[in-house]
Amino acid sequence: MRFTITIEQDEDGIFVAECPTIPGCISQGKTEKEVLENIKDAIKQCLEVRAEKGMPLTVAMREIEVVV
């Protein structure tokens, strides 16, 4: 499966990754490489838990460009 993730660096320099199509699926790391490995693991774990609980694996997400 392929997932889009977001990565941001917080005020303390820690990288935070989130998978918007899996509610609550967030991870962090000291480097971009570390946060990528951590979010992959978090995605796998979130999918397992959601499957065990009979929840939808993902939620629908649309990407829309908005001009401001």
C-alpha positions as CSV (number, residue, x, y, z in Angstrom):
1,M,0.0,0.0,0.0
2,R,1.1,3.6,-0.6
3,F,0.4,6.4,1.8
4,T,1.0,10.1,1.6
5,I,2.6,11.5,4.8
6,T,3.5,14.9,6.0
7,I,6.7,15.8,7.7
8,E,7.4,18.9,9.8
9,Q,10.2,19.9,12.0
10,D,9.0,21.3,15.4
11,E,10.5,24.2,17.4
12,D,12.9,21.7,19.2
13,G,14.2,20.4,15.9
14,I,12.4,17.0,16.1
15,F,10.8,15.7,12.9
16,V,7.1,14.9,13.2
17,A,5.4,12.7,10.5
18,E,1.7,12.1,10.1
19,C,-0.4,9.9,7.8
20,P,-3.6,11.9,7.3
21,T,-5.6,9.0,5.8
22,I,-5.1,7.0,9.1
23,P,-6.5,9.1,12.0
24,G,-4.1,9.3,14.9
25,C,-1.1,7.8,13.0
26,I,1.7,10.1,14.0
27,S,5.4,9.5,14.7
28,Q,8.6,11.4,15.4
29,G,12.4,11.2,15.0
30,K,15.6,13.1,15.4
31,T,16.3,13.0,11.7
32,E,14.2,12.7,8.5
33,K,15.6,9.2,8.0
34,E,14.5,8.2,11.5
35,V,11.1,9.7,11.2
36,L,10.5,7.9,7.9
37,E,11.3,4.5,9.4
38,N,9.2,5.3,12.5
39,I,6.1,6.4,10.5
40,K,6.4,3.2,8.4
41,D,6.2,1.2,11.6
42,A,3.4,3.3,13.0
43,I,1.4,2.8,9.8
44,K,1.8,-0.9,10.0
45,Q,0.7,-1.0,13.7
46,C,-2.2,1.4,13.1
47,L,-3.5,-0.8,10.2
48,E,-3.2,-3.9,12.4
49,V,-5.1,-2.4,15.3
50,R,-7.8,-0.9,13.0
51,A,-8.2,-4.3,11.3
52,E,-8.5,-6.1,14.6
53,K,-11.2,-3.7,15.8
54,G,-13.1,-4.0,12.5
55,M,-12.6,-0.3,11.7
56,P,-12.0,1.0,8.2
57,L,-8.3,0.9,7.5
58,T,-8.2,4.4,6.1
59,V,-10.4,7.5,5.7
60,A,-11.0,9.3,2.4
61,M,-8.8,12.2,1.7
62,R,-8.9,14.8,-1.1
63,E,-6.1,17.2,-2.0
64,I,-7.4,20.5,-3.2
65,E,-5.4,23.5,-4.3
66,V,-6.7,26.7,-2.8
67,V,-5.4,30.1,-4.0
68,V,-5.2,32.7,-1.3
